[in-house]
Amino acid sequence: MLDPIGNVARKIEILSWEPWWAWHPVRVHGELTWFCTVYRRCINTYVDHDDWTRYEYGNIFDIVKQ
């Protein structure tokens, strides 16, 4: 499904922050962090019946900003 400009229509759904144990290295504000509790949220992008899931990692200050 195309919009009038010719771009593909998409829907982005951002879920809430959840505590998550970083069992593998993840980037939190540019620094690698692992073996501790960080916060992550799932960002789903739906395009033409395909869904792409990516995760964003943060700390307690990201929750307070939201």
mmCIF file of the N, C-alpha and C atoms, coordinates in Angstrom:
data_MODEL
# 
_entry.id   MODEL 
# 
loop_
_atom_site.group_PDB 
_atom_site.id 
_atom_site.type_symbol 
_atom_site.label_atom_id 
_atom_site.label_alt_id 
_atom_site.label_comp_id 
_atom_site.label_asym_id 
_atom_site.label_entity_id 
_atom_site.label_seq_id 
_atom_site.pdbx_PDB_ins_code 
_atom_site.Cartn_x 
_atom_site.Cartn_y 
_atom_site.Cartn_z 
_atom_site.occupancy 
_atom_site.B_iso_or_equiv 
_atom_site.pdbx_formal_charge 
_atom_site.auth_seq_id 
_atom_site.auth_comp_id 
_atom_site.auth_asym_id 
_atom_site.auth_atom_id 
_atom_site.pdbx_PDB_model_num 
ATOM 1   N N  . MET A 1 1  ? 0.846  -1.174  0.000  1.00 0.00 ? 1  MET A N  1 
ATOM 2   C CA . MET A 1 1  ? 0.000  0.000   0.000  1.00 0.00 ? 1  MET A CA 1 
ATOM 3   C C  . MET A 1 1  ? 0.894  1.241   0.000  1.00 0.00 ? 1  MET A C  1 
ATOM 4   N N  . LEU A 1 2  ? 0.698  2.124   -0.959 1.00 0.00 ? 2  LEU A N  1 
ATOM 5   C CA . LEU A 1 2  ? 1.525  3.321   -1.074 1.00 0.00 ? 2  LEU A CA 1 
ATOM 6   C C  . LEU A 1 2  ? 0.735  4.552   -0.673 1.00 0.00 ? 2  LEU A C  1 
ATOM 7   N N  . ASP A 1 3  ? 1.425  5.492   -0.079 1.00 0.00 ? 3  ASP A N  1 
ATOM 8   C CA . ASP A 1 3  ? 0.770  6.765   0.195  1.00 0.00 ? 3  ASP A CA 1 
ATOM 9   C C  . ASP A 1 3  ? 0.892  7.633   -1.061 1.00 0.00 ? 3  ASP A C  1 
ATOM 10  N N  . PRO A 1 4  ? 0.253  8.802   -1.117 1.00 0.00 ? 4  PRO A N  1 
ATOM 11  C CA . PRO A 1 4  ? 0.251  9.614   -2.335 1.00 0.00 ? 4  PRO A CA 1 
ATOM 12  C C  . PRO A 1 4  ? 1.643  10.034  -2.815 1.00 0.00 ? 4  PRO A C  1 
ATOM 13  N N  . ILE A 1 5  ? 2.611  10.100  -1.929 1.00 0.00 ? 5  ILE A N  1 
ATOM 14  C CA . ILE A 1 5  ? 3.954  10.528  -2.311 1.00 0.00 ? 5  ILE A CA 1 
ATOM 15  C C  . ILE A 1 5  ? 4.732  9.366   -2.932 1.00 0.00 ? 5  ILE A C  1 
ATOM 16  N N  . GLY A 1 6  ? 4.296  8.122   -2.713 1.00 0.00 ? 6  GLY A N  1 
ATOM 17  C CA . GLY A 1 6  ? 4.989  6.966   -3.247 1.00 0.00 ? 6  GLY A CA 1 
ATOM 18  C C  . GLY A 1 6  ? 5.787  6.205   -2.210 1.00 0.00 ? 6  GLY A C  1 
ATOM 19  N N  . ASN A 1 7  ? 5.757  6.662   -0.978 1.00 0.00 ? 7  ASN A N  1 
ATOM 20  C CA . ASN A 1 7  ? 6.454  5.952   0.090  1.00 0.00 ? 7  ASN A CA 1 
ATOM 21  C C  . ASN A 1 7  ? 5.608  4.782   0.565  1.00 0.00 ? 7  ASN A C  1 
ATOM 22  N N  . VAL A 1 8  ? 6.243  3.786   1.125  1.00 0.00 ? 8  VAL A N  1 
ATOM 23  C CA . VAL A 1 8  ? 5.541  2.635   1.659  1.00 0.00 ? 8  VAL A CA 1 
ATOM 24  C C  . VAL A 1 8  ? 4.892  3.024   2.982  1.00 0.00 ? 8  VAL A C  1 
ATOM 25  N N  . ALA A 1 9  ? 3.642  2.626   3.155  1.00 0.00 ? 9  ALA A N  1 
ATOM 26  C CA . ALA A 1 9  ? 2.949  2.922   4.407  1.00 0.00 ? 9  ALA A CA 1 
ATOM 27  C C  . ALA A 1 9  ? 3.521  2.045   5.513  1.00 0.00 ? 9  ALA A C  1 
ATOM 28  N N  . ARG A 1 10 ? 3.735  2.606   6.669  1.00 0.00 ? 10 ARG A N  1 
ATOM 29  C CA . ARG A 1 10 ? 4.286  1.844   7.781  1.00 0.00 ? 10 ARG A CA 1 
ATOM 30  C C  . ARG A 1 10 ? 3.646  2.273   9.090  1.00 0.00 ? 10 ARG A C  1 
ATOM 31  N N  . LYS A 1 11 ? 3.682  1.377   10.027 1.00 0.00 ? 11 LYS A N  1 
ATOM 32  C CA . LYS A 1 11 ? 3.172  1.645   11.368 1.00 0.00 ? 11 LYS A CA 1 
ATOM 33  C C  . LYS A 1 11 ? 4.280  1.314   12.350 1.00 0.00 ? 11 LYS A C  1 
ATOM 34  N N  . ILE A 1 12 ? 4.576  2.217   13.251 1.00 0.00 ? 12 ILE A N  1 
ATOM 35  C CA . ILE A 1 12 ? 5.619  2.003   14.260 1.00 0.00 ? 12 ILE A CA 1 
ATOM 36  C C  . ILE A 1 12 ? 4.945  1.965   15.625 1.00 0.00 ? 12 ILE A C  1 
ATOM 37  N N  . GLU A 1 13 ? 5.233  0.902   16.362 1.00 0.00 ? 13 GLU A N  1 
ATOM 38  C CA . GLU A 1 13 ? 4.660  0.724   17.688 1.00 0.00 ? 13 GLU A CA 1 
ATOM 39  C C  . GLU A 1 13 ? 5.806  0.642   18.693 1.00 0.00 ? 13 GLU A C  1 
ATOM 40  N N  . ILE A 1 14 ? 5.816  1.547   19.662 1.00 0.00 ? 14 ILE A N  1 
ATOM 41  C CA . ILE A 1 14 ? 6.868  1.589   20.682 1.00 0.00 ? 14 ILE A CA 1 
ATOM 42  C C  . ILE A 1 14 ? 6.265  1.126   22.000 1.00 0.00 ? 14 ILE A C  1 
ATOM 43  N N  . LEU A 1 15 ? 6.807  0.045   22.544 1.00 0.00 ? 15 LEU A N  1 
ATOM 44  C CA . LEU A 1 15 ? 6.312  -0.500  23.797 1.00 0.00 ? 15 LEU A CA 1 
ATOM 45  C C  . LEU A 1 15 ? 6.997  0.179   24.977 1.00 0.00 ? 15 LEU A C  1 
ATOM 46  N N  . SER A 1 16 ? 6.561  -0.125  26.182 1.00 0.00 ? 16 SER A N  1 
ATOM 47  C CA . SER A 1 16 ? 7.105  0.542   27.366 1.00 0.00 ? 16 SER A CA 1 
ATOM 48  C C  . SER A 1 16 ? 8.439  -0.081  27.788 1.00 0.00 ? 16 SER A C  1 
ATOM 49  N N  . TRP A 1 17 ? 9.162  0.656   28.618 1.00 0.00 ? 17 TRP A N  1 
ATOM 50  C CA . TRP A 1 17 ? 10.449 0.180   29.131 1.00 0.00 ? 17 TRP A CA 1 
ATOM 51  C C  . TRP A 1 17 ? 10.216 -0.956  30.112 1.00 0.00 ? 17 TRP A C  1 
ATOM 52  N N  . GLU A 1 18 ? 11.065 -1.991  30.048 1.00 0.00 ? 18 GLU A N  1 
ATOM 53  C CA . GLU A 1 18 ? 11.008 -3.133  30.957 1.00 0.00 ? 18 GLU A CA 1 
ATOM 54  C C  . GLU A 1 18 ? 12.419 -3.426  31.455 1.00 0.00 ? 18 GLU A C  1 
ATOM 55  N N  . PRO A 1 19 ? 12.570 -3.832  32.729 1.00 0.00 ? 19 PRO A N  1 
ATOM 56  C CA . PRO A 1 19 ? 13.899 -4.229  33.196 1.00 0.00 ? 19 PRO A CA 1 
ATOM 57  C C  . PRO A 1 19 ? 14.326 -5.521  32.494 1.00 0.00 ? 19 PRO A C  1 
ATOM 58  N N  . TRP A 1 20 ? 15.602 -5.619  32.170 1.00 0.00 ? 20 TRP A N  1 
ATOM 59  C CA . TRP A 1 20 ? 16.116 -6.767  31.432 1.00 0.00 ? 20 TRP A CA 1 
ATOM 60  C C  . TRP A 1 20 ? 17.536 -7.049  31.864 1.00 0.00 ? 20 TRP A C  1 
ATOM 61  N N  . TRP A 1 21 ? 17.857 -8.330  32.122 1.00 0.00 ? 21 TRP A N  1 
ATOM 62  C CA . TRP A 1 21 ? 19.221 -8.720  32.495 1.00 0.00 ? 21 TRP A CA 1 
ATOM 63  C C  . TRP A 1 21 ? 20.058 -8.799  31.227 1.00 0.00 ? 21 TRP A C  1 
ATOM 64  N N  . ALA A 1 22 ? 21.095 -7.999  31.127 1.00 0.00 ? 22 ALA A N  1 
ATOM 65  C CA . ALA A 1 22 ? 21.944 -7.949  29.938 1.00 0.00 ? 22 ALA A CA 1 
ATOM 66  C C  . ALA A 1 22 ? 22.939 -9.105  29.985 1.00 0.00 ? 22 ALA A C  1 
ATOM 67  N N  . TRP A 1 23 ? 22.542 -10.235 29.445 1.00 0.00 ? 23 TRP A N  1 
ATOM 68  C CA . TRP A 1 23 ? 23.402 -11.415 29.455 1.00 0.00 ? 23 TRP A CA 1 
ATOM 69  C C  . TRP A 1 23 ? 24.408 -11.395 28.308 1.00 0.00 ? 23 TRP A C  1 
ATOM 70  N N  . HIS A 1 24 ? 24.244 -10.483 27.386 1.00 0.00 ? 24 HIS A N  1 
ATOM 71  C CA . HIS A 1 24 ? 25.233 -10.275 26.328 1.00 0.00 ? 24 HIS A CA 1 
ATOM 72  C C  . HIS A 1 24 ? 25.475 -8.769  26.218 1.00 0.00 ? 24 HIS A C  1 
ATOM 73  N N  . PRO A 1 25 ? 26.591 -8.347  25.642 1.00 0.00 ? 25 PRO A N  1 
ATOM 74  C CA . PRO A 1 25 ? 26.895 -6.910  25.580 1.00 0.00 ? 25 PRO A CA 1 
ATOM 75  C C  . PRO A 1 25 ? 25.847 -6.128  24.779 1.00 0.00 ? 25 PRO A C  1 
ATOM 76  N N  . VAL A 1 26 ? 25.365 -5.039  25.350 1.00 0.00 ? 26 VAL A N  1 
ATOM 77  C CA . VAL A 1 26 ? 24.433 -4.133  24.674 1.00 0.00 ? 26 VAL A CA 1 
ATOM 78  C C  . VAL A 1 26 ? 24.959 -2.710  24.833 1.00 0.00 ? 26 VAL A C  1 
ATOM 79  N N  . ARG A 1 27 ? 24.575 -1.843  23.930 1.00 0.00 ? 27 ARG A N  1 
ATOM 80  C CA . ARG A 1 27 ? 24.997 -0.436  24.003 1.00 0.00 ? 27 ARG A CA 1 
ATOM 81  C C  . ARG A 1 27 ? 23.936 0.382   24.733 1.00 0.00 ? 27 ARG A C  1 
ATOM 82  N N  . VAL A 1 28 ? 24.374 1.022   25.803 1.00 0.00 ? 28 VAL A N  1 
ATOM 83  C CA . VAL A 1 28 ? 23.524 1.954   26.549 1.00 0.00 ? 28 VAL A CA 1 
ATOM 84  C C  . VAL A 1 28 ? 24.214 3.303   26.473 1.00 0.00 ? 28 VAL A C  1 
ATOM 85  N N  . HIS A 1 29 ? 23.668 4.212   25.687 1.00 0.00 ? 29 HIS A N  1 
ATOM 86  C CA . HIS A 1 29 ? 24.230 5.549   25.491 1.00 0.00 ? 29 HIS A CA 1 
ATOM 87  C C  . HIS A 1 29 ? 25.682 5.502   25.021 1.00 0.00 ? 29 HIS A C  1 
ATOM 88  N N  . GLY A 1 30 ? 25.958 4.587   24.087 1.00 0.00 ? 30 GLY A N  1 
ATOM 89  C CA . GLY A 1 30 ? 27.277 4.522   23.480 1.00 0.00 ? 30 GLY A CA 1 
ATOM 90  C C  . GLY A 1 30 ? 28.296 3.659   24.204 1.00 0.00 ? 30 GLY A C  1 
ATOM 91  N N  . GLU A 1 31 ? 27.961 3.155   25.378 1.00 0.00 ? 31 GLU A N  1 
ATOM 92  C CA . GLU A 1 31 ? 28.900 2.326   26.144 1.00 0.00 ? 31 GLU A CA 1 
ATOM 93  C C  . GLU A 1 31 ? 28.394 0.889   26.182 1.00 0.00 ? 31 GLU A C  1 
ATOM 94  N N  . LEU A 1 32 ? 29.305 -0.070  26.009 1.00 0.00 ? 32 LEU A N  1 
ATOM 95  C CA . LEU A 1 32 ? 28.940 -1.475  26.120 1.00 0.00 ? 32 LEU A CA 1 
ATOM 96  C C  . LEU A 1 32 ? 28.704 -1.834  27.577 1.00 0.00 ? 32 LEU A C  1 
ATOM 97  N N  . THR A 1 33 ? 27.600 -2.509  27.844 1.00 0.00 ? 33 THR A N  1 
ATOM 98  C CA . THR A 1 33 ? 27.224 -2.904  29.204 1.00 0.00 ? 33 THR A CA 1 
ATOM 99  C C  . THR A 1 33 ? 26.733 -4.336  29.161 1.00 0.00 ? 33 THR A C  1 
ATOM 100 N N  . TRP A 1 34 ? 27.132 -5.137  30.139 1.00 0.00 ? 34 TRP A N  1 
ATOM 101 C CA . TRP A 1 34 ? 26.578 -6.482  30.250 1.00 0.00 ? 34 TRP A CA 1 
ATOM 102 C C  . TRP A 1 34 ? 26.741 -6.993  31.668 1.00 0.00 ? 34 TRP A C  1 
ATOM 103 N N  . PHE A 1 35 ? 26.052 -8.093  31.970 1.00 0.00 ? 35 PHE A N  1 
ATOM 104 C CA . PHE A 1 35 ? 26.005 -8.709  33.292 1.00 0.00 ? 35 PHE A CA 1 
ATOM 105 C C  . PHE A 1 35 ? 25.470 -7.761  34.356 1.00 0.00 ? 35 PHE A C  1 
ATOM 106 N N  . CYS A 1 36 ? 24.455 -6.985  33.988 1.00 0.00 ? 36 CYS A N  1 
ATOM 107 C CA . CYS A 1 36 ? 23.756 -6.126  34.944 1.00 0.00 ? 36 CYS A CA 1 
ATOM 108 C C  . CYS A 1 36 ? 22.344 -5.890  34.415 1.00 0.00 ? 36 CYS A C  1 
ATOM 109 N N  . THR A 1 37 ? 21.519 -5.285  35.205 1.00 0.00 ? 37 THR A N  1 
ATOM 110 C CA . THR A 1 37 ? 20.149 -5.010  34.790 1.00 0.00 ? 37 THR A CA 1 
ATOM 111 C C  . THR A 1 37 ? 20.094 -3.659  34.093 1.00 0.00 ? 37 THR A C  1 
ATOM 112 N N  . VAL A 1 38 ? 19.562 -3.654  32.887 1.00 0.00 ? 38 VAL A N  1 
ATOM 113 C CA . VAL A 1 38 ? 19.334 -2.431  32.124 1.00 0.00 ? 38 VAL A CA 1 
ATOM 114 C C  . VAL A 1 38 ? 17.849 -2.402  31.765 1.00 0.00 ? 38 VAL A C  1 
ATOM 115 N N  . TYR A 1 39 ? 17.419 -1.353  31.142 1.00 0.00 ? 39 TYR A N  1 
ATOM 116 C CA . TYR A 1 39 ? 16.041 -1.260  30.688 1.00 0.00 ? 39 TYR A CA 1 
ATOM 117 C C  . TYR A 1 39 ? 16.029 -1.321  29.168 1.00 0.00 ? 39 TYR A C  1 
ATOM 118 N N  . ARG A 1 40 ? 15.032 -2.013  28.616 1.00 0.00 ? 40 ARG A N  1 
ATOM 119 C CA . ARG A 1 40 ? 14.922 -2.071  27.166 1.00 0.00 ? 40 ARG A CA 1 
ATOM 120 C C  . ARG A 1 40 ? 13.459 -1.961  26.779 1.00 0.00 ? 40 ARG A C  1 
ATOM 121 N N  . ARG A 1 41 ? 13.250 -1.464  25.571 1.00 0.00 ? 41 ARG A N  1 
ATOM 122 C CA . ARG A 1 41 ? 11.899 -1.410  25.025 1.00 0.00 ? 41 ARG A CA 1 
ATOM 123 C C  . ARG A 1 41 ? 11.949 -1.911  23.587 1.00 0.00 ? 41 ARG A C  1 
ATOM 124 N N  . CYS A 1 42 ? 10.866 -2.496  23.198 1.00 0.00 ? 42 CYS A N  1 
ATOM 125 C CA . CYS A 1 42 ? 10.744 -3.089  21.873 1.00 0.00 ? 42 CYS A CA 1 
ATOM 126 C C  . CYS A 1 42 ? 10.108 -2.069  20.945 1.00 0.00 ? 42 CYS A C  1 
ATOM 127 N N  . ILE A 1 43 ? 10.664 -1.944  19.747 1.00 0.00 ? 43 ILE A N  1 
ATOM 128 C CA . ILE A 1 43 ? 10.107 -1.052  18.741 1.00 0.00 ? 43 ILE A CA 1 
ATOM 129 C C  . ILE A 1 43 ? 9.775  -1.913  17.526 1.00 0.00 ? 43 ILE A C  1 
ATOM 130 N N  . ASN A 1 44 ? 8.483  -2.069  17.256 1.00 0.00 ? 44 ASN A N  1 
ATOM 131 C CA . ASN A 1 44 ? 8.023  -2.866  16.124 1.00 0.00 ? 44 ASN A CA 1 
ATOM 132 C C  . ASN A 1 44 ? 7.654  -1.943  14.977 1.00 0.00 ? 44 ASN A C  1 
ATOM 133 N N  . THR A 1 45 ? 8.135  -2.275  13.791 1.00 0.00 ? 45 THR A N  1 
ATOM 134 C CA . THR A 1 45 ? 7.784  -1.544  12.582 1.00 0.00 ? 45 THR A CA 1 
ATOM 135 C C  . THR A 1 45 ? 7.075  -2.506  11.648 1.00 0.00 ? 45 THR A C  1 
ATOM 136 N N  . TYR A 1 46 ? 5.864  -2.165  11.275 1.00 0.00 ? 46 TYR A N  1 
ATOM 137 C CA . TYR A 1 46 ? 5.074  -3.011  10.382 1.00 0.00 ? 46 TYR A CA 1 
ATOM 138 C C  . TYR A 1 46 ? 5.037  -2.368  9.004  1.00 0.00 ? 46 TYR A C  1 
ATOM 139 N N  . VAL A 1 47 ? 5.520  -3.104  7.996  1.00 0.00 ? 47 VAL A N  1 
ATOM 140 C CA . VAL A 1 47 ? 5.520  -2.612  6.623  1.00 0.00 ? 47 VAL A CA 1 
ATOM 141 C C  . VAL A 1 47 ? 5.050  -3.745  5.724  1.00 0.00 ? 47 VAL A C  1 
ATOM 142 N N  . ASP A 1 48 ? 3.943  -3.553  5.035  1.00 0.00 ? 48 ASP A N  1 
ATOM 143 C CA . ASP A 1 48 ? 3.450  -4.531  4.067  1.00 0.00 ? 48 ASP A CA 1 
ATOM 144 C C  . ASP A 1 48 ? 3.447  -5.961  4.607  1.00 0.00 ? 48 ASP A C  1 
ATOM 145 N N  . HIS A 1 49 ? 2.845  -6.169  5.733  1.00 0.00 ? 49 HIS A N  1 
ATOM 146 C CA . HIS A 1 49 ? 2.695  -7.477  6.370  1.00 0.00 ? 49 HIS A CA 1 
ATOM 147 C C  . HIS A 1 49 ? 4.009  -8.071  6.858  1.00 0.00 ? 49 HIS A C  1 
ATOM 148 N N  . ASP A 1 50 ? 5.078  -7.322  6.841  1.00 0.00 ? 50 ASP A N  1 
ATOM 149 C CA . ASP A 1 50 ? 6.334  -7.737  7.459  1.00 0.00 ? 50 ASP A CA 1 
ATOM 150 C C  . ASP A 1 50 ? 6.462  -6.962  8.763  1.00 0.00 ? 50 ASP A C  1 
ATOM 151 N N  . ASP A 1 51 ? 7.054  -7.581  9.749  1.00 0.00 ? 51 ASP A N  1 
ATOM 152 C CA . ASP A 1 51 ? 7.314  -6.826  10.974 1.00 0.00 ? 51 ASP A CA 1 
ATOM 153 C C  . ASP A 1 51 ? 8.783  -6.937  11.326 1.00 0.00 ? 51 ASP A C  1 
ATOM 154 N N  . TRP A 1 52 ? 9.360  -5.808  11.669 1.00 0.00 ? 52 TRP A N  1 
ATOM 155 C CA . TRP A 1 52 ? 10.754 -5.716  12.069 1.00 0.00 ? 52 TRP A CA 1 
ATOM 156 C C  . TRP A 1 52 ? 10.778 -5.321  13.527 1.00 0.00 ? 52 TRP A C  1 
ATOM 157 N N  . THR A 1 53 ? 11.475 -6.117  14.304 1.00 0.00 ? 53 THR A N  1 
ATOM 158 C CA . THR A 1 53 ? 11.580 -5.847  15.734 1.00 0.00 ? 53 THR A CA 1 
ATOM 159 C C  . THR A 1 53 ? 13.009 -5.430  16.043 1.00 0.00 ? 53 THR A C  1 
ATOM 160 N N  . ARG A 1 54 ? 13.134 -4.332  16.756 1.00 0.00 ? 54 ARG A N  1 
ATOM 161 C CA . ARG A 1 54 ? 14.447 -3.924  17.251 1.00 0.00 ? 54 ARG A CA 1 
ATOM 162 C C  . ARG A 1 54 ? 14.274 -3.496  18.699 1.00 0.00 ? 54 ARG A C  1 
ATOM 163 N N  . TYR A 1 55 ? 15.359 -3.505  19.422 1.00 0.00 ? 55 TYR A N  1 
ATOM 164 C CA . TYR A 1 55 ? 15.324 -3.153  20.827 1.00 0.00 ? 55 TYR A CA 1 
ATOM 165 C C  . TYR A 1 55 ? 16.184 -1.925  21.075 1.00 0.00 ? 55 TYR A C  1 
ATOM 166 N N  . GLU A 1 56 ? 15.708 -1.104  21.988 1.00 0.00 ? 56 GLU A N  1 
ATOM 167 C CA . GLU A 1 56 ? 16.451 0.073   22.413 1.00 0.00 ? 56 GLU A CA 1 
ATOM 168 C C  . GLU A 1 56 ? 16.756 -0.111  23.894 1.00 0.00 ? 56 GLU A C  1 
ATOM 169 N N  . TYR A 1 57 ? 17.987 0.159   24.291 1.00 0.00 ? 57 TYR A N  1 
ATOM 170 C CA . TYR A 1 57 ? 18.418 -0.051  25.669 1.00 0.00 ? 57 TYR A CA 1 
ATOM 171 C C  . TYR A 1 57 ? 18.683 1.285   26.338 1.00 0.00 ? 57 TYR A C  1 
ATOM 172 N N  . GLY A 1 58 ? 18.354 1.352   27.627 1.00 0.00 ? 58 GLY A N  1 
ATOM 173 C CA . GLY A 1 58 ? 18.551 2.597   28.362 1.00 0.00 ? 58 GLY A CA 1 
ATOM 174 C C  . GLY A 1 58 ? 18.755 2.337   29.840 1.00 0.00 ? 58 GLY A C  1 
ATOM 175 N N  . ASN A 1 59 ? 18.743 3.413   30.600 1.00 0.00 ? 59 ASN A N  1 
ATOM 176 C CA . ASN A 1 59 ? 18.896 3.318   32.047 1.00 0.00 ? 59 ASN A CA 1 
ATOM 177 C C  . ASN A 1 59 ? 17.712 4.008   32.721 1.00 0.00 ? 59 ASN A C  1 
ATOM 178 N N  . ILE A 1 60 ? 17.780 4.159   33.996 1.00 0.00 ? 60 ILE A N  1 
ATOM 179 C CA . ILE A 1 60 ? 16.651 4.713   34.763 1.00 0.00 ? 60 ILE A CA 1 
ATOM 180 C C  . ILE A 1 60 ? 16.330 6.148   34.335 1.00 0.00 ? 60 ILE A C  1 
ATOM 181 N N  . PHE A 1 61 ? 17.323 6.885   33.853 1.00 0.00 ? 61 PHE A N  1 
ATOM 182 C CA . PHE A 1 61 ? 17.090 8.268   33.458 1.00 0.00 ? 61 PHE A CA 1 
ATOM 183 C C  . PHE A 1 61 ? 16.239 8.357   32.185 1.00 0.00 ? 61 PHE A C  1 
ATOM 184 N N  . ASP A 1 62 ? 16.311 7.336   31.328 1.00 0.00 ? 62 ASP A N  1 
ATOM 185 C CA . ASP A 1 62 ? 15.443 7.311   30.149 1.00 0.00 ? 62 ASP A CA 1 
ATOM 186 C C  . ASP A 1 62 ? 13.983 7.115   30.542 1.00 0.00 ? 62 ASP A C  1 
ATOM 187 N N  . ILE A 1 63 ? 13.746 6.339   31.577 1.00 0.00 ? 63 ILE A N  1 
ATOM 188 C CA . ILE A 1 63 ? 12.375 6.135   32.062 1.00 0.00 ? 63 ILE A CA 1 
ATOM 189 C C  . ILE A 1 63 ? 11.840 7.423   32.671 1.00 0.00 ? 63 ILE A C  1 
ATOM 190 N N  . VAL A 1 64 ? 12.680 8.122   33.425 1.00 0.00 ? 64 VAL A N  1 
ATOM 191 C CA . VAL A 1 64 ? 12.251 9.374   34.057 1.00 0.00 ? 64 VAL A CA 1 
ATOM 192 C C  . VAL A 1 64 ? 11.947 10.435  32.996 1.00 0.00 ? 64 VAL A C  1 
ATOM 193 N N  . LYS A 1 65 ? 12.752 10.482  31.914 1.00 0.00 ? 65 LYS A N  1 
ATOM 194 C CA . LYS A 1 65 ? 12.518 11.455  30.846 1.00 0.00 ? 65 LYS A CA 1 
ATOM 195 C C  . LYS A 1 65 ? 11.204 11.210  30.132 1.00 0.00 ? 65 LYS A C  1 
ATOM 196 N N  . GLN A 1 66 ? 10.800 9.966   30.058 1.00 0.00 ? 66 GLN A N  1 
ATOM 197 C CA . GLN A 1 66 ? 9.582  9.635   29.336 1.00 0.00 ? 66 GLN A CA 1 
ATOM 198 C C  . GLN A 1 66 ? 8.410  9.998   30.173 1.00 0.00 ? 66 GLN A C  1 
# 
